């Protein structure tokens, strides 16, 4: 008998007969990536969890995705009818999405909207670039807190482009901390915003955060 892998790293936020909302950790893909089919995925972890409760549970249905490095609220459907209903809402932009990001640099305005046009970057597969006459990309934002040159920014994407928030923040001159695609990829250090902090002699400063500083906090849908 083959037992499902013990689920780890995901937390169920809400579940009913139609859908399941989970908290996705950073560093795990929503579904398998074509260049690494053996890596663990969120959909497999959730399916393992369901099969502990019911060995005949069907595989979760994907509704939308989060980037591998992004953490936060991720929605799955429990059957095809629910999947179709929810996907229609995402496609027609009826779903409200909200994120929190830590940025390197502080936006010049406390709140506003970042509007750019984007397309796939042929020189860097898997990434996006800003182009003239590309796909419209609009994101509203509000600065919540500031720590020196680090800001906590709340964002609501108005469109649904790949890497939308990450490339928008870069274009605003305030990329996500630890973003290897659209920022410098460097981790967050206490010394970067607390000027009088120094690690003990002979000690290397440990990062406060060494993953993409982007978290999906909320989804609003019918």
Backbone as CSV, one residue per row, in Angstrom:
resi,resn,N_x,N_y,N_z,CA_x,CA_y,CA_z,C_x,C_y,C_z
1,UNK,0.843,-1.198,0.000,0.000,0.000,0.000,0.876,1.244,0.000
2,UNK,0.534,2.225,-0.830,1.285,3.471,-0.906,0.515,4.549,-0.163
3,UNK,1.145,5.102,0.859,0.512,6.163,1.622,0.915,7.511,1.055
4,UNK,0.003,8.481,1.092,0.380,9.806,0.615,1.454,10.422,1.479
5,UNK,2.262,11.296,0.865,3.288,11.983,1.629,2.647,12.819,2.726
6,UNK,3.310,12.947,3.838,2.796,13.778,4.911,2.823,15.235,4.475
7,UNK,1.662,15.914,4.459,1.642,17.312,4.021,2.454,18.188,4.959
8,UNK,3.168,19.112,4.391,3.953,20.039,5.208,4.010,21.372,4.512
9,UNK,3.908,22.432,5.293,4.124,23.751,4.732,2.896,24.473,4.239
10,UNK,1.728,23.823,4.191,0.527,24.523,3.784,-0.477,24.523,4.928
11,UNK,-1.261,25.583,4.989,-2.300,25.711,6.009,-3.628,25.966,5.321
12,UNK,-4.640,25.185,5.656,-5.967,25.391,5.079,-6.637,26.548,5.813
13,UNK,-7.025,27.576,5.055,-7.677,28.751,5.623,-9.194,28.611,5.618
14,UNK,-9.710,27.990,4.562,-11.154,27.757,4.428,-11.363,26.602,3.474
15,UNK,-12.368,25.782,3.783,-12.669,24.654,2.912,-14.148,24.335,3.009
16,UNK,-14.784,24.096,1.857,-16.164,23.630,1.829,-16.301,22.649,0.677
17,UNK,-17.512,22.341,0.274,-17.717,21.329,-0.765,-17.332,21.816,-2.156
18,UNK,-17.133,23.136,-2.308,-16.830,23.697,-3.621,-15.394,24.159,-3.799
19,UNK,-14.778,24.641,-2.735,-13.459,25.254,-2.886,-12.616,25.086,-1.635
20,UNK,-11.357,25.396,-1.782,-10.414,25.329,-0.663,-9.410,26.476,-0.817
21,UNK,-9.272,27.269,0.233,-8.290,28.357,0.254,-7.181,27.970,1.216
22,UNK,-5.948,28.060,0.763,-4.809,27.694,1.598,-3.828,28.855,1.694
23,UNK,-2.930,28.749,2.653,-1.814,29.681,2.764,-0.595,28.993,2.171
24,UNK,-0.138,29.512,1.041,1.000,28.919,0.329,2.314,29.457,0.884
25,UNK,3.267,28.573,1.162,4.591,29.050,1.579,5.415,29.501,0.381
26,UNK,6.394,30.331,0.620,7.327,30.731,-0.423,8.250,29.564,-0.769
27,UNK,8.683,29.517,-2.027,9.668,28.515,-2.423,9.087,27.235,-2.977
28,UNK,7.753,27.143,-3.075,7.106,25.952,-3.611,6.196,26.366,-4.759
29,UNK,6.281,25.683,-5.879,5.466,26.014,-7.039,4.029,25.550,-6.836
30,UNK,3.093,26.266,-7.442,1.681,25.879,-7.366,1.481,24.529,-8.043
31,UNK,2.005,24.381,-9.250,1.946,23.125,-10.008,3.358,22.798,-10.477
32,UNK,3.545,21.621,-11.044,4.885,21.193,-11.440,5.436,22.066,-12.564
33,UNK,6.733,22.329,-12.491,7.420,23.094,-13.519,8.024,22.126,-14.523
34,UNK,7.954,22.499,-15.797,8.391,21.556,-16.835,9.863,21.191,-16.732
35,UNK,10.661,22.065,-16.089,12.100,21.778,-15.974,12.440,21.045,-14.671
36,UNK,11.411,20.799,-13.816,11.676,20.076,-12.564,10.403,19.367,-12.120
37,UNK,10.065,18.299,-12.812,8.831,17.584,-12.544,8.824,16.896,-11.183
38,UNK,10.007,16.631,-10.623,10.086,15.884,-9.365,9.935,16.773,-8.123
39,UNK,10.015,18.085,-8.298,9.935,18.985,-7.144,8.543,18.968,-6.535
40,UNK,8.447,19.115,-5.213,7.128,19.149,-4.573,6.325,20.355,-5.044
41,UNK,5.007,20.208,-5.078,4.125,21.289,-5.496,2.997,21.466,-4.483
42,UNK,2.400,22.642,-4.505,1.294,22.915,-3.587,0.105,22.010,-3.894
43,UNK,-0.197,21.810,-5.181,-1.358,20.997,-5.525,-1.202,19.561,-5.031
44,UNK,0.023,19.007,-5.075,0.250,17.659,-4.567,0.144,17.614,-3.041
45,UNK,0.655,18.646,-2.379,0.557,18.701,-0.920,-0.897,18.746,-0.469
46,UNK,-1.712,19.548,-1.169,-3.116,19.647,-0.805,-3.841,18.334,-1.086
47,UNK,-3.519,17.716,-2.209,-4.138,16.430,-2.533,-3.780,15.371,-1.479
48,UNK,-2.541,15.357,-1.035,-2.132,14.447,0.041,-2.982,14.676,1.289
49,UNK,-3.210,15.925,1.618,-3.998,16.269,2.796,-5.431,15.773,2.650
50,UNK,-6.012,15.976,1.490,-7.381,15.504,1.260,-7.462,13.983,1.338
51,UNK,-6.446,13.301,0.813,-6.491,11.832,0.788,-6.266,11.212,2.158
52,UNK,-5.726,11.962,3.097,-5.656,11.477,4.472,-7.068,11.389,5.049
53,UNK,-7.905,12.359,4.677,-9.291,12.366,5.155,-10.183,11.440,4.331
54,UNK,-9.884,11.313,3.036,-10.683,10.498,2.127,-9.774,9.966,1.029
55,UNK,-9.474,8.675,1.071,-8.521,8.070,0.139,-8.945,8.216,-1.316
56,UNK,-10.243,8.427,-1.563,-10.734,8.548,-2.935,-10.913,10.009,-3.371
57,UNK,-10.406,10.941,-2.575,-10.573,12.368,-2.894,-9.975,12.682,-4.260
58,UNK,-10.695,13.430,-5.097,-10.152,13.799,-6.416,-9.046,14.836,-6.277
59,UNK,-8.232,14.924,-7.290,-7.145,15.898,-7.318,-7.716,17.325,-7.318
60,UNK,-7.108,18.249,-6.593,-7.579,19.643,-6.601,-7.536,20.236,-8.004
61,UNK,-8.480,21.126,-8.264,-8.554,21.814,-9.558,-7.927,23.202,-9.427
62,UNK,-6.979,23.509,-10.303,-6.291,24.797,-10.249,-7.222,25.912,-10.722
63,UNK,-7.269,26.991,-9.964,-8.076,28.162,-10.319,-7.170,29.308,-10.770
64,UNK,-6.107,29.546,-10.030,-5.124,30.585,-10.361,-3.799,30.151,-9.752
65,UNK,-2.767,30.939,-9.903,-1.450,30.560,-9.403,-0.782,31.742,-8.714
66,UNK,0.178,31.411,-7.879,1.091,32.392,-7.319,2.503,32.016,-7.759
67,UNK,3.350,33.016,-7.948,4.743,32.743,-8.265,5.358,31.842,-7.201
68,UNK,6.357,31.092,-7.589,7.020,30.183,-6.661,7.513,30.916,-5.414
69,UNK,8.051,32.101,-5.573,8.592,32.829,-4.434,7.565,33.561,-3.602
70,UNK,6.351,33.723,-4.125,5.297,34.457,-3.422,4.569,33.544,-2.453
71,UNK,4.271,34.055,-1.277,3.490,33.310,-0.295,2.086,33.901,-0.219
72,UNK,1.191,33.203,0.492,-0.120,33.779,0.759,-1.299,32.980,0.257
73,UNK,-2.435,33.660,0.129,-3.719,33.021,-0.152,-3.762,32.474,-1.580
74,UNK,-4.082,31.187,-1.674,-4.166,30.502,-2.967,-5.440,29.666,-2.973
75,UNK,-6.187,29.759,-4.060,-7.511,29.139,-4.131,-7.509,27.941,-5.077
76,UNK,-8.154,26.849,-4.631,-8.355,25.668,-5.464,-9.842,25.310,-5.457
77,UNK,-10.303,24.713,-6.554,-11.679,24.222,-6.627,-11.701,22.733,-6.310
78,UNK,-12.835,22.270,-5.807,-12.959,20.863,-5.450,-13.636,20.043,-6.540
79,UNK,-14.180,20.714,-7.535,-14.778,19.999,-8.676,-14.771,20.924,-9.886
80,UNK,-15.024,20.380,-11.063,-14.873,21.126,-12.312,-15.867,22.279,-12.445
81,UNK,-17.088,22.118,-11.934,-18.067,23.202,-12.030,-17.601,24.414,-11.231
82,UNK,-17.094,24.166,-10.041,-16.574,25.260,-9.205,-15.357,25.894,-9.872
83,UNK,-14.509,25.074,-10.456,-13.333,25.606,-11.153,-13.746,26.549,-12.277
84,UNK,-14.723,26.146,-13.079,-15.180,26.977,-14.199,-15.776,28.285,-13.689
85,UNK,-16.559,28.206,-12.626,-17.193,29.405,-12.053,-16.140,30.390,-11.547
86,UNK,-15.170,29.884,-10.818,-14.141,30.754,-10.251,-13.214,31.300,-11.331
87,UNK,-12.863,30.473,-12.305,-11.980,30.942,-13.385,-12.634,32.053,-14.201
88,UNK,-13.949,31.959,-14.388,-14.648,33.027,-15.107,-14.501,34.361,-14.380
89,UNK,-14.580,34.308,-13.044,-14.435,35.537,-12.263,-13.024,36.101,-12.374
90,UNK,-12.027,35.239,-12.338,-10.644,35.710,-12.500,-10.450,36.294,-13.899
91,UNK,-10.979,35.609,-14.911,-10.790,36.057,-16.290,-11.459,37.408,-16.535
92,UNK,-12.624,37.614,-15.924,-13.346,38.875,-16.121,-12.940,39.937,-15.106
93,UNK,-11.914,39.653,-14.320,-11.353,40.596,-13.339,-12.360,41.014,-12.271
94,UNK,-13.206,40.065,-11.882,-14.167,40.314,-10.823,-13.596,39.981,-9.451
95,UNK,-12.454,39.322,-9.422,-11.828,38.918,-8.155,-10.918,40.030,-7.655
96,UNK,-11.135,40.464,-6.422,-10.258,41.457,-5.819,-9.045,40.767,-5.201
97,UNK,-7.851,41.240,-5.537,-6.610,40.647,-5.026,-5.800,41.710,-4.301
98,UNK,-5.231,41.320,-3.178,-4.436,42.269,-2.398,-3.140,41.604,-1.936
99,UNK,-2.056,42.373,-1.982,-0.734,41.872,-1.610,-0.039,42.863,-0.684
100,UNK,0.899,42.346,0.085,1.832,43.183,0.835,3.235,42.882,0.333
101,UNK,4.017,43.945,0.150,5.398,43.783,-0.295,6.318,44.620,0.578
102,UNK,7.523,44.117,0.767,8.601,44.923,1.341,9.453,45.390,0.179
103,UNK,9.653,46.691,0.063,10.385,47.218,-1.072,11.703,47.854,-0.648
104,UNK,12.666,47.768,-1.546,13.948,48.437,-1.336,13.838,49.820,-1.972
105,UNK,13.647,50.807,-1.118,13.334,52.140,-1.590,11.884,52.466,-1.254
106,UNK,11.592,53.743,-1.103,10.258,54.197,-0.708,9.603,54.918,-1.884
107,UNK,8.368,54.538,-2.253,7.681,55.247,-3.339,7.607,56.749,-3.065
108,UNK,7.667,57.529,-4.122,7.669,58.988,-3.965,6.335,59.511,-3.462
109,UNK,5.235,58.819,-3.778,3.913,59.199,-3.279,3.420,58.131,-2.317
110,UNK,2.690,58.529,-1.304,2.191,57.573,-0.316,1.191,56.597,-0.930
111,UNK,0.474,57.032,-1.947,-0.425,56.129,-2.657,-0.581,56.583,-4.094
112,UNK,-0.980,55.638,-4.934,-1.123,55.981,-6.339,-1.348,54.736,-7.173
113,UNK,-1.076,54.830,-8.462,-1.257,53.714,-9.378,-0.062,53.640,-10.323
114,UNK,0.420,52.438,-10.537,1.522,52.198,-11.470,0.918,51.596,-12.731
115,UNK,1.082,52.279,-13.853,0.512,51.819,-15.122,1.648,51.650,-16.128
116,UNK,1.818,50.434,-16.629,2.860,50.132,-17.605,2.292,49.185,-18.657
117,UNK,3.075,48.882,-19.670,2.714,47.896,-20.677,3.822,46.846,-20.717
118,UNK,3.431,45.579,-20.739,4.426,44.511,-20.613,4.248,43.448,-21.685
119,UNK,5.309,42.655,-21.850,5.293,41.500,-22.751,6.322,40.497,-22.243
120,UNK,6.266,39.272,-22.737,7.261,38.281,-22.371,8.630,38.726,-22.866
121,UNK,9.650,38.428,-22.073,11.009,38.802,-22.422,11.686,37.624,-23.135
122,UNK,11.870,37.694,-24.448,12.452,36.562,-25.180,13.904,36.274,-24.799
123,UNK,14.591,37.274,-24.265,15.992,37.074,-23.874,16.115,36.407,-22.514
124,UNK,15.023,36.468,-21.717,15.025,35.860,-20.384,13.722,35.094,-20.195
125,UNK,13.673,33.841,-20.649,12.444,33.048,-20.542,11.909,33.023,-19.103
126,UNK,10.606,33.169,-18.978,9.980,33.164,-17.662,9.863,34.532,-17.038
127,UNK,10.404,35.549,-17.711,10.336,36.905,-17.183,9.523,37.807,-18.115
128,UNK,9.169,38.967,-17.597,8.451,39.968,-18.374,9.328,41.201,-18.551
129,UNK,8.978,42.012,-19.545,9.687,43.273,-19.737,8.684,44.359,-20.128
130,UNK,9.060,45.596,-19.887,8.216,46.736,-20.256,8.454,47.057,-21.722
131,UNK,7.368,47.187,-22.479,7.463,47.473,-23.907,6.423,48.515,-24.297
132,UNK,6.636,49.115,-25.448,5.652,50.035,-26.013,4.568,49.227,-26.719
133,UNK,3.328,49.522,-26.461,2.176,48.832,-27.040,2.121,47.366,-26.617
134,UNK,2.489,47.100,-25.373,2.345,45.762,-24.818,0.991,45.612,-24.146
135,UNK,0.864,44.615,-23.280,-0.386,44.399,-22.552,-0.460,45.361,-21.371
136,UNK,-1.627,45.985,-21.214,-1.812,46.951,-20.137,-1.651,46.278,-18.782
137,UNK,-1.016,46.991,-17.883,-0.698,46.453,-16.551,-0.900,47.587,-15.542
138,UNK,-1.918,47.484,-14.689,-2.249,48.556,-13.759,-2.323,48.016,-12.330
139,UNK,-1.644,48.689,-11.417,-1.588,48.275,-10.026,-1.693,49.499,-9.122
140,UNK,-2.671,49.495,-8.223,-2.770,50.576,-7.246,-1.981,50.188,-6.001
141,UNK,-1.489,51.183,-5.272,-0.677,50.887,-4.094,-0.891,51.938,-3.014
142,UNK,-0.529,51.551,-1.793,-0.530,52.472,-0.661,0.615,52.102,0.271
143,UNK,1.426,53.066,0.638,2.533,52.820,1.563,1.979,52.750,2.977
144,UNK,2.220,51.632,3.646,1.701,51.426,4.994,2.682,51.878,6.073
145,UNK,3.959,51.523,5.891,4.990,51.888,6.874,6.313,52.081,6.164
146,UNK,7.173,52.843,6.800,8.502,53.097,6.246,9.545,52.894,7.340
147,UNK,10.598,52.166,7.010,11.732,51.944,7.912,12.999,52.333,7.156
148,UNK,13.412,53.574,7.299,14.570,54.036,6.546,14.280,54.001,5.064
149,UNK,15.047,53.173,4.337,14.833,53.040,2.897,14.050,51.777,2.548
150,UNK,13.367,51.210,3.550,12.524,50.033,3.334,11.070,50.437,3.560
151,UNK,10.184,50.010,2.666,8.768,50.350,2.803,7.903,49.094,2.810
152,UNK,6.806,49.150,3.574,5.761,48.132,3.526,4.661,48.703,2.639
153,UNK,4.402,48.045,1.530,3.478,48.576,0.531,2.328,47.591,0.304
154,UNK,1.099,48.113,0.375,-0.087,47.311,0.068,-0.472,47.561,-1.393
155,UNK,-0.702,46.476,-2.147,-0.946,46.599,-3.584,-2.197,45.837,-3.995
156,UNK,-2.902,46.413,-4.966,-4.082,45.767,-5.544,-3.950,45.801,-7.073
157,UNK,-3.621,44.671,-7.690,-3.513,44.636,-9.151,-4.889,44.767,-9.804
158,UNK,-4.974,45.627,-10.815,-6.225,45.816,-11.551,-6.282,44.926,-12.787
159,UNK,-5.141,44.404,-13.182,-5.054,43.462,-14.293,-4.363,42.211,-13.766
160,UNK,-4.211,41.197,-14.609,-3.656,39.940,-14.126,-2.483,39.448,-14.945
161,UNK,-1.459,40.260,-15.084,-0.285,39.884,-15.882,0.725,39.093,-15.051
162,UNK,1.507,38.272,-15.734,2.577,37.532,-15.066,3.566,38.497,-14.424
163,UNK,3.898,38.226,-13.166,4.870,39.038,-12.423,4.461,40.515,-12.351
164,UNK,3.162,40.771,-12.412,2.686,42.155,-12.510,3.199,43.055,-11.395
165,UNK,3.032,42.629,-10.156,3.440,43.478,-9.032,4.952,43.650,-9.008
166,UNK,5.668,42.595,-9.280,7.129,42.649,-9.198,7.722,43.594,-10.236
167,UNK,7.266,43.498,-11.478,7.831,44.369,-12.517,7.329,45.809,-12.344
168,UNK,6.112,45.968,-11.811,5.590,47.318,-11.567,6.396,48.025,-10.492
169,UNK,6.720,47.312,-9.434,7.522,47.913,-8.369,8.923,48.264,-8.866
170,UNK,9.469,47.419,-9.713,10.782,47.750,-10.263,10.721,49.035,-11.095
171,UNK,9.672,49.158,-11.910,9.540,50.348,-12.751,9.322,51.603,-11.915
172,UNK,8.767,51.429,-10.713,8.588,52.570,-9.810,9.873,52.908,-9.068
173,UNK,10.916,52.093,-9.283,12.193,52.333,-8.619,12.268,51.769,-7.216
174,UNK,11.294,50.896,-6.867,11.246,50.326,-5.521,10.977,48.821,-5.621
175,UNK,11.939,48.043,-6.087,11.695,46.611,-6.287,11.472,45.855,-4.980
176,UNK,10.818,44.713,-5.091,10.650,43.826,-3.931,12.015,43.406,-3.401
177,UNK,12.122,43.327,-2.120,13.344,42.813,-1.502,13.530,41.343,-1.882
178,UNK,14.757,40.976,-2.165,15.151,39.600,-2.490,14.506,39.084,-3.776
179,UNK,14.178,39.982,-4.686,13.626,39.559,-5.974,14.779,39.313,-6.947
180,UNK,15.001,38.053,-7.338,16.135,37.750,-8.212,15.908,38.141,-9.672
181,UNK,14.660,38.380,-10.075,14.348,38.736,-11.462,14.299,40.241,-11.679
182,UNK,13.641,40.956,-10.779,13.380,42.383,-10.993,14.027,43.279,-9.943
183,UNK,14.845,42.702,-9.101,15.585,43.463,-8.103,17.007,42.970,-8.034
184,UNK,17.684,43.275,-6.928,19.079,42.833,-6.798,19.206,41.452,-6.172
185,UNK,18.081,40.895,-5.713,18.110,39.556,-5.138,18.716,39.473,-3.753
186,UNK,19.131,40.616,-3.204,19.799,40.595,-1.907,18.786,40.471,-0.768
187,UNK,19.146,39.755,0.309,18.229,39.584,1.437,18.082,40.869,2.246
188,UNK,17.111,40.851,3.133,16.892,41.990,4.027,17.767,41.824,5.268
189,UNK,18.590,42.826,5.542,19.454,42.827,6.713,19.010,43.914,7.681
190,UNK,19.123,43.648,8.961,18.753,44.644,9.967,19.577,45.913,9.804
191,UNK,20.826,45.760,9.434,21.719,46.907,9.280,21.317,47.817,8.123
192,UNK,20.449,47.303,7.221,20.056,48.106,6.068,19.080,49.213,6.443
193,UNK,18.427,49.093,7.598,17.518,50.172,8.008,17.699,50.579,9.469
194,UNK,18.601,49.935,10.158,18.914,50.315,11.546,20.395,50.655,11.575
195,UNK,20.686,51.937,11.426,22.053,52.382,11.222,23.028,52.054,12.330
196,UNK,22.552,51.965,13.580,23.465,51.725,14.694,23.639,50.239,15.016
197,UNK,23.102,49.373,14.128,23.235,47.932,14.388,24.515,47.398,13.754
198,UNK,25.246,46.614,14.526,26.427,45.924,14.020,26.483,44.545,14.667
199,UNK,26.689,43.493,13.871,26.815,42.153,14.465,28.060,42.084,15.333
200,UNK,28.043,41.158,16.262,29.185,41.004,17.148,30.460,40.713,16.381
201,UNK,31.571,41.064,16.987,32.864,40.858,16.331,33.030,39.395,15.925
202,UNK,33.408,39.198,14.692,33.633,37.854,14.178,32.364,37.139,13.752
203,UNK,31.212,37.795,13.911,29.941,37.177,13.527,29.437,37.759,12.211
204,UNK,28.934,36.904,11.368,28.353,37.353,10.114,26.886,37.682,10.327
205,UNK,26.451,38.799,9.800,25.051,39.193,9.983,24.127,38.237,9.237
206,UNK,23.134,37.749,9.970,22.159,36.854,9.365,20.996,37.666,8.806
207,UNK,20.477,37.272,7.647,19.379,38.038,7.058,18.076,37.878,7.842
208,UNK,17.291,38.946,7.874,15.946,38.870,8.447,15.002,38.164,7.487
209,UNK,15.273,38.334,6.205,14.427,37.739,5.166,15.281,37.490,3.937
210,UNK,15.288,36.247,3.465,16.100,35.932,2.292,15.266,35.320,1.165
211,UNK,13.953,35.568,1.198,13.045,35.105,0.159,12.327,36.313,-0.416
212,UNK,11.699,36.114,-1.565,10.934,37.192,-2.194,9.941,37.782,-1.198
213,UNK,10.013,39.092,-1.009,9.196,39.758,0.014,7.846,40.178,-0.550
214,UNK,7.058,39.193,-0.958,5.732,39.442,-1.522,4.760,38.398,-0.987
215,UNK,3.639,38.882,-0.420,2.674,37.996,0.227,1.260,38.357,-0.215
216,UNK,0.518,37.366,-0.707,-0.878,37.559,-1.103,-1.748,37.502,0.148
217,UNK,-2.339,38.617,0.505,-3.049,38.710,1.779,-4.550,38.464,1.683
218,UNK,-5.124,38.681,0.477,-6.591,38.654,0.416,-7.093,38.374,-0.998
219,UNK,-8.226,37.628,-1.068,-8.967,37.423,-2.304,-10.439,37.711,-2.028
220,UNK,-11.065,38.508,-2.864,-12.498,38.797,-2.756,-13.192,38.275,-4.010
221,UNK,-14.188,37.407,-3.823,-14.898,36.838,-4.967,-16.298,36.424,-4.534
222,UNK,-17.128,36.099,-5.514,-18.510,35.691,-5.247,-18.650,34.182,-5.351
